[in-house]
Amino acid sequence: MEAGTQSTSTPLTAVRRAAVAKSADLATITHSDHSIISIIEATTASVDLSHWIAANRRRVEELLATRGALVFRGFHITEPAEFHEVVRSWSPKLLDYTYGSTPRSQSDVAGVYSSTEYPADQTIPQHNEMAYARIWPSYLWFCAAQPATEGGATPLADCRRVTARLSKALVQTFAERELKYVRNYGTGFDLSWQQTFETDSRAEVEKVCEAQSIEYSWNGEHLHTTQRCQAIIEHPVTGEELWFNQAQLFHTSSLPKEVRTQLATASEFEIPRQVYYGDGQPIPDAVLDQVREAFVAESVREPWQRGDVMLVDNMLVSHGRDPYRGPRKIMVAMTDEFSKAGA
């Protein structure tokens, strides 16, 4: 799942893999030298990925806790129904994309979506899925039904290393002050509230807002929301403190200069999305530039091969998208809802 855009692509560190172990159960495991991606490759075309995951769950969980992302290769998963079966072998419930922030399409299989539908020439910067909310998926699943002819990788970044790159003072400030996200629907510049909440019912929108402690107000077809959320979290398995938010994407400093100029005199009710410190004070552009630099410095990629399936711990690892040429079809699913205390 991909959110936010910037107009130029930043070169990323290539991933070099070294084989470190062979399993006796029809798959080999190799690791990147960046301590983030493990690749599990079928030794024969007849291996069923759903069965392999179910039989090796403990191993998968251990790899996720230490590495953060797994690529399953050679299992030839290309159809939504096949992908759905694989994801359900891990978790029986696939999550909806209610309260999303980017355009995507749902397939004819419940819980299986397209990746973010931004123009192919745009880079989607690093982010953790739905880190702007108080409820988010613990795990993300991707499936490369059709890799792009050129480019189009889904680069990843280790949030432990990103957090370590930031100054302790900066991290502490965000941990204490938290964040306030402001969104406006009906401006014509972003998703409509119908797209975001996956409903045409105002009552359903209000139900979601109240359940997630989102303050809201209506002005005709215009919906205004604010929500105070975490900036730093503790990982439920590893106990590590992690940078986990989308301040660098929601902040207007992420927009092209010409767009920022257009919005310079706009009110809080006219800007499609903005983020402040939790107390409502503005966040300096330079602070978020440091965050963007940390994500770029830690980004790595494993180029897609047709039929690849990737599983990502959404709290340990962020993701993005490279620009690309040619047709590209990456399917996405989310599982294991995590709720911040008090949401």
Sequence and secondary structure as in RCSB ss.txt:
>XXXX:A:sequence
MEAGTQSTSTPLTAVRRAAVAKSADLATITHSDHSIISIIEATTASVDLSHWIAANRRRVEELLATRGALVFRGF
HITEPAEFHEVVRSWSPKLLDYTYGSTPRSQSDVAGVYSSTEYPADQTIPQHNEMAYARIWPSYLWFCAAQPATE
GGATPLADCRRVTARLSKALVQTFAERELKYVRNYGTGFDLSWQQTFETDSRAEVEKVCEAQSIEYSWNGEHLHT
TQRCQAIIEHPVTGEELWFNQAQLFHTSSLPKEVRTQLATASEFEIPRQVYYGDGQPIPDAVLDQVREAFVAESV
REPWQRGDVMLVDNMLVSHGRDPYRGPRKIMVAMTDEFSKAGA
>XXXX:A:secstr
     BSS    EE  EEEEEE SSSEEEEEETTSSEEEEEESSTT  HHHHHHHTHHHHHHHHHHTSEEEEESS
   SHHHHHHHHHTT S B   TT SS   B SSTT EE     TTSBEEEE TTTTSSEEEEEEEEEEEE  SE
E    EEEHHHHHHHS HHHHHHHHHH EEEEEEESSSSS  HHHHHT S HHHHHHHHHHTT EEEEETTEEEE
EEEE SEEE TTT  EEE   HHHHSGGGS HHHHHHHTT  TTTSSEEEEETTS    HHHHHHHHHHHHHHEE
E    TT EEEEETTTEEEEE  EES  EEEEEEEEEEE TT 
